[in-house]
Amino acid sequence: MNIIGYTRVSTQGQARDGYSLEYQEGEIRAYCEEQSFNLIHIFRDEGNSGARLNEDEVLIEV
């Protein structure tokens, strides 16, 4: 079976906390190998979340 993978990290925190694109890609590759799937491509989405563009900023309401 041919498979196309998709990875996405929408925040810097996700990437920093172990859900990086590289981590996700490794998981997809391992799963496909385990299941004898033919991985033909992995799409990488490095998009930003619509919630906050910079989650490291601290917002203070006055």
C-alpha positions in Angstrom: 0.0 0.0 0.0 1.3 3.4 -0.9 1.3 6.0 1.9 1.7 9.8 2.1 2.6 11.2 5.4 1.8 14.6 6.9 3.7 16.4 9.7 2.7 19.7 11.4 4.0 21.9 14.1 1.9 25.0 14.8 3.7 26.4 17.8 7.3 26.8 19.0 6.4 24.9 22.2 5.3 21.8 20.3 8.7 21.7 18.5 10.6 22.4 21.7 8.6 19.8 23.8 9.3 16.8 21.6 6.7 17.0 18.8 9.1 18.4 16.2 8.7 17.7 12.5 11.7 15.4 12.6 10.1 13.4 15.5 6.8 13.1 13.7 8.6 12.1 10.5 10.5 9.4 12.3 7.3 8.0 13.8 5.6 7.9 10.4 8.6 6.2 8.8 8.8 3.6 11.7 5.1 2.8 11.5 5.2 2.4 7.7 8.2 0.1 7.9 6.5 -2.0 10.7 3.3 -2.3 8.6 5.2 -2.9 5.3 3.7 0.2 3.8 5.4 2.0 0.9 5.9 5.6 2.1 6.2 7.7 -1.0 6.2 11.2 0.4 5.9 13.2 3.6 4.4 16.7 3.5 5.8 19.1 6.1 3.6 21.9 7.5 5.5 24.4 9.5 2.4 26.7 9.9 1.7 29.0 12.7 -1.3 28.6 14.9 -4.1 31.1 14.5 -4.3 31.5 18.2 -1.0 33.2 18.8 1.9 33.9 16.5 4.5 33.9 19.3 3.5 31.8 22.2 6.6 32.8 24.2 5.2 36.3 24.6 3.4 37.0 27.9 0.3 39.0 27.6 -0.7 41.3 30.5 -4.1 42.8 30.7 -4.4 46.1 32.6 
